[in-house]
Every structure is written in C-alpha cells, then in structure tokens.
Amino acid sequence: MKKQIVWLDAVRLLAFFFLLCCHAADPFYATATYANADAGGAVDAASLMWGERWMAFVRPCVPLFVMITGALMFPVRQSMGAFYKKRILRVLWPFLIWSVLYYLFPWFTGVLGCDKSIVYKCFIWAESDSQSFASSLANILRIPYTFSFIAQHMWYIYMLIGLYLFMPILSAWVERATKKQLQVFIGLWALSTLLPYFHQFVSPYAFGTCTWNSFGLFYYFAGFNGYLLLGHYLRHYMDWSLSRTWPVALVLLVAGFLVTYLGYGHIMSLPEKTPEQIELFWTYNTLNVACMSTAWFLLLKHVSLPAESRAGRFLANLTFCGFGIYMVHYFFVGLCYQIVQALALPVPLRIPASALLIFVFSWSFTYVVKKGLGRRAVYLMG
C-alpha cells in the first residue's frame, strides 16, 4: 500500500475546489452576460464582475492536477505496457460510461416529458437544447475523437490519456536528468507559455510556424508535460522554508491573478472578439496561470498533518473518491446554481457556495457507489 503524502492530498483538495468554482461560475456568468440580455434586461454587473474575479482566481485548477500527477508518478517504475494497462484503462472505462450517460441525459428528459429548457438549465453551454435520440447518438459516436459541451469537462480525459502515453517515454529521461537539465527544460517550457500572447499581439506566425507548419521552435517544450515536470521538480528539488516561500508565492499569486483578471477585462472591452481571444488570459498554458499554480504548490508543501488524524483521513478519502467526483460533478452544476440563487446569498459568495454544494453532492454520491460496488466500482468511478 502506498504511503499517503498528506500535503499532495491538500493540493488535490484545493485543485478540486478551484475546479468546482470554475464550473460553478458558468451558469452565474452565462446568465449575467447572456440570459438577461436575451430577455431584454440589463447585464447583471455584480454577478458578472464576481464571476470574472472567481474565474481568474481559480485558473490553477487543472495545472495543479497535472503537477500532482508529475510529483507522484515520475519516474515511472513499471514497463510501458504495465503502466498503460494500469493508468489508461483505469480512466478509460469511467470516461466512456459517463460520457454516454451525459449525452443520453437530454434524450432521457424528453422521454420523461420534461420541457427542453431543462437541457440549458443543467448544461449551460450545451450546443443545443435538442432532446432527440439522434442528437444524443451523434454525440456518443463522436466520443473517440471529441466531446460535447454537455460534458465539457471530459476534454481533460483526452489530454490526460495523452500525458499517460507520453510519461514512460519522458520518464526515461527524467530518471537520468540532473537538476540543471530539468531547470533548462522547465525554463524553455516557461518561454513557451508566452506564445499565446505573442501570437495574439505580435504575429500569428512565429519561430517557424506558418500556414504549412504548426510545429515551431518551442513546440517540443510546450504543453501540459511542462506541468508534469514542474510538479516533479518542485516536490524533489525545492525545499524552501515557509519564511522564504510565502513572500515569493505571494508575488507570484498577485502578479498572476492581476494579469489574468485585467487581461480578460481588456479582451472583453474590445468591440469584437473571437472565442479564442475570450479564453486567451484564462488559458492554462500561460505564464500568469503557471505563476499562480507554482505559488499554491509551494505553499501547500508546508502542510503538515498526521495521516491518521481526522483531517488526514478526510484527505485520503478525497483521493479515494477523486476521479469519481470529477466524472459526476457536472451533473450537479445546474442544480446547485438553482439552490444558491434561491438562497439569495451575497453575490461574492454564490460561486464558492455553489462549488461547495457540488462538492458535497458529488463526493457523497461517489462514496456511496464505491462502497456499494466494492472493487467493481473501478469501472464506473476509477
């Protein structure tokens, strides 16, 4: 049995809270921006402002998950085949099953006689409110290569499987690499996180990219594999005291947040913007998000709790239920939005309150299923 690393479990808890805030913000933000205007009303400025603040603040969610993976799994000690069998199959079956369930949900609501408005109430960014079986089947048939916004969180699984495929290969180098060599790779990766801004504000083609070539100078150092190595490096090579850590982390957090928040505000002030521009400053592989992710990781390394304590057992159970929580949580986003709206909480608290409700519902459901099915739950909950 693997020894529990409590501080990494604390990172996982924060990553989950950030992730659920990110998704909980969707209906608040979308309703404030679009629904009121579509109904002939004014934009809800307070909800919009706090939606943007929360969305900027929680961007480290996905990078933190990837950094945890790098911190725990490098170097890979298994054969390539054994690693693929254990890691990929463990996420593949739940991914396929839950994707099908998400995509059948609109059709199932139609069978029950529900009004089609329920589709948008449950999945605010759904491409349509169709309740036809043909629409559900079309989404299911596309699972091998893409996802629908009914289950928009599934994008992460495609990326995660890609990382798993690459990890045994990259690990062979990591195991032999010196601290300096790791620093060089991470440094080049950090430069690649500036590329989204270079492409937007300087030139869409740079460092060898052009209409017939997407693979430029920094391509081979770009992407989420940088977060894998960053997590590994920060765990094994960064042993700063808390007194040295917190000033650096504070600067990284404040700077990263301000760039994310103000940059997004700038884009939204433009009279015309593309979906890519809207997402620009929220992109996970950007320097501002990497700074915030690094800061939280360094700070939480100083969490010191006995594994046998109540808090330690709580965190261990989160690890036990984590993948299942990720799979099911998007079913609860619309419901929790309706609950929080009915409670009429102060606007700044609505998104984190909704996230906490999603957490409770998802965690409880996952725990019950895993306990009820025992070892068989691995096919449904990972």
N, C-alpha and C positions, 0 to 999 in steps of 0.2 A: 504493500500500500504506500502511495506517495505521501511524503511529509507535506503537511499544509504550510504554505507560505502566506502568512496572515496579511502582510502588507500588500501583496499582489491581489488578494481577495478584496482588500479595501479599495484598490484601484478599480477592480471589477465592479464593485458596488457603485462607485462614482460614475464609471462609464455607463452603467445601466441607467442611473438616474438622469444623466445627461441625455442619453439616447431617448428615454421616455419623455423627457421635456421637449426634445426636438420634435417628436411625433405628436405629442400632446398639443404643441403650439400650432400644428397645421390647421385644425378647424377654427381656432381663435383668429389666426392670421388671415385665413381664406375668407371667413365670414366678415371680418372687419374690412377687408380690402374689396372683396368682390360681391358678396351676397347683399350687403346693404345697398351698394350702388345699383345692382341689378334690380333691386326692389324699389329703386327711385329715391333711396335715402342717402344720407351723407356717410362718408367713411368714418368708422369709429376710431378716432385718432388715438385715444388712450390704449385701446386693445392693440392697435397697430404698432404703437411705439413700444409697448412692453413685449409684444411678440417679436419685434426686431431685436430688442435687448436680450431676451432669453435665447433666441436663435443664435445670436453672436456668441453668447457666453458658453453655450453647450457644444460648440463645434468640436471640441476634443473627443467626443464620444467614440467615434469609430477608430481614430488613431490610437486611443488608449486600449481598445480591444486588441488591435493588431500588435501593439507594443507588449501586451501581456503574453500573446502567443510567442513572440520572439524571445521574451525573457524566460519562458518556461520550456520551450522546445529546442532551442539551439544549445549545443549541437545535436542533431538527430542521431540517436544511437542505434536505430533499427535499420534493417535493409530497406531499400526503396519500396519493394513490394509490400513488406510488412507495414511500413509507415502508411502507404496509400490505403491499404486494406483497413487499418485501424481508424485513420483520421477521415478519409474521404467517405467511406461507407457510413461512418457514424453521423455525418451531416447530410448525406445524400438522401437517405430514406425519409427522415423527417421533412426535409426540404420538398421532396416530391409529394408526399402525402398532404402537407399543409398547403402547398401551392394549389393543389387540386381542390381542397376544401375552401380556400379563399375564392377561387374562381367559380365554384359552384354556388357560392352563397347568394349572389343576385338572382340566379335562376330559382333557388330554393325559396327565397322570399316571394317570388312571383307565384310559385306553387301554393304557398300559404295564403295568397290573396293580398299581400301587403302592397301598398302604393309604391310606385317605383321611386318616389322621393327617398325611400329608406336607403337606397344604394349610396346616394351622396351623403346622407346623414352618417352612415357607417364608414364610408371611404371617400373623404372629401375631395381627393384628387383623381377619382376614377375617371377614365376616359369617356364613359357614357353611363347612363342610368338604365341600360338595357337589362331586362330580366329574362331574355330568351336563352334557351339551352344552346343555341347556335353560337351566341357570343361567349358563353362560358366554355364551350368546347373549343372555340378558336383560341382562347387564352391558354387552355390546357395543352393544346397541340404545339403552342409556341414555347412551352417550358424549356425544351432542350437548348434554346438559344436566347430567350429574352423573358422579361417579366412584365406584368401589367401593373398599373398604379393602384389597382385594387389591393395588391400585395407588394407595395413599393419597397418594403424593407428587404425583400428577397434579393435585391441587387447585391447585397453583401455576401450572399452564399456563393454566387458565381465568382466573386472576387476571392473569397476565402478558399474555395477549391483550387483556384489558380495559384494562390500562395502555397497551399499544401503540395501541389505538383512541383513547385519550384524549390521548396525548402530542403529536400535531401540533396539537391544539386548545390544550392548555395551553402548548405551546411558543411560540405566537404571543404570549402574554402574557409568558412568561419572557424572551423576547428583548428586550422593551421595559421590563421591570420594573427598578426601581432596587434597590440593596442594601436600602434601608429597606423597600420594598414586599415583597421576598422575606422579610425578617425578620418583617413583620406576618403574612404567610400562615403561615410556619412556627410563629410564636407561637400563632396560632389553632389550627393543627393540633395543637400540643403540648397545648393545653387539651382538645382532643377525645380525646386518649389517656387522659384521666382518666374519660371517660364509662363504660367498662365497670365501674369501681369505684363510680361514682355510681349506676348502675342496680342494682348488686348490693346496696349497703349503705345507700342513701338512698331511691331511688324508681325503679321500673322505667320510669316515665314522667316525662320531664323536658324542659324547654326546648321545649315544644310537641309533643312526641311523645305519642301516646295510642293507643287501640285502632284508630282510623281513620287514624292518621298516623304513619309511621315516620321522617319526614324533618324532624328538629328543627333547632334553631338552629345546631349545629355540624356538621350532616350534610355540608354542602358543602365543609368543610375537613377531613373525616375520611378515613381510609383510607390505602392504600399510596401514593397520589400524594404524600402528605406526605414519605415516604421518598425519592421521586424528587427532589423539590425540595431536601430536606436534603442528598442526595448532591451535587447541583449546587452548592448554596451552600457546602458545606464544601470542595469542590475549588477553587472560583474566588474565594471571599471570605475564607477562613480561612487565614492564612499565619503561624501562630504558630511560634515557635522550640520546639525539643524541651524546653528547660528550662521554658517556660511551659505546654507541652502536657501533660507527664506528670502533674503534680500534679492538674490538672483532670480528666484522663482517669481517674486512679486513684480519685478521689472518685466520679465517675460510675459506674465499674465496680463498686466496692464497694457503693455505695448501691443500684444497680440489681440486683445479684446478691442482696443481702440481702432486698430487698422481694420479689423473685421466689421465692427459696427459702423464706423464712419465711412469705410469704403462701400459698404452695402447702401448706406444712405445716399452716397454720391450717385451710385448707379440708379437708384430708384428716383432720383431727381431728374434724370435725363428724360426728355420728352418721348423718346422711343428707345426700347431696349429689347434685346433678344433673351430667350430663356438662359442661354449660356452666360450672358452678361449678368443677369439677376443672380445666378449661382456663383459668380466669379469669386467674391470675397468670402463665400462660405465653403469653397472647395477644400476638401480635406488635405490635399497635397499642395498646400500653400505655406509660405514661411510663417505667416501670422498664426495659423492653426497649429503648425508644428511647434511654435514657441509656447503656446498655451498648453499643449499636450505634454511637452517636456517639463514644464513647470509643475503640473499636477503630479506627474510620475515621480519627480524628485522629492516633492513634499511628502507624498504618501509613503515613500520608502522609510520614513521615520515613524510610521505607525507601529507600535509595539504592544501587542496583546497576546496573552497566553492562548494557545489553540483550544485549550479545554475550557476557557471562560465562556460565558453566555454569548458575548459578542463574537468570539472566535467561532463558536458553533453556528451562530447566525450566518456568518460569512461563509463558512464551509457549506451550509445548506444552499446558499446562493450559487456557489459553484456547482453543486449537485443539480440544481434546477435551472441553471443559467440558459442553456441552449433552448430548453422548452419554453422558458419565459420569452425568449426572442421570437420563437416561432408563433406563439399565440397572441402576443400583446397587441397586435394591430387590430384584432377583433374588438378590443375594449376601448379604442381611442374615441370613437364617436359616442359611445355610451357615457364615458366619463366626462366628455365635453358637455353633454346634456345635463349631467348631475351637477357639475360645477356651475354651469350657467344658472340652474335652478336655485342653487345656494346663494347666488349673488354675492360671492366673495369680493373683496377689493381686487381691482384689476391686476395689480402686480403679483398677486398670489394665485391667480386662477390657473396659470400654466403649471407651476410646480405642484399645486394641489391635484390637478388632473393627472399629472405624472405619477404622483404617489398612489392615487386610486388605481391607475392602470397597473402599477407595480403589485399592489395587494391582490387584485383580481387575477393577474397573470401568474403570480408566484403561487397563490393558493390553488389554482386550477392545476398547474404543473405538478405541484407537490402531491396532490390527491391522485392524479393519474399515475405518477411514477411509483407511489406507494401501492396503488391498487393493482397495477400491471406487473410490478416487480421487474425482473430482467427483460421481459418483453417490451417494456416501455422504451427501450433504446431505439426501437424502430419508429416511434412516434415523437419522442422527446429528446433523443440524442443521448 
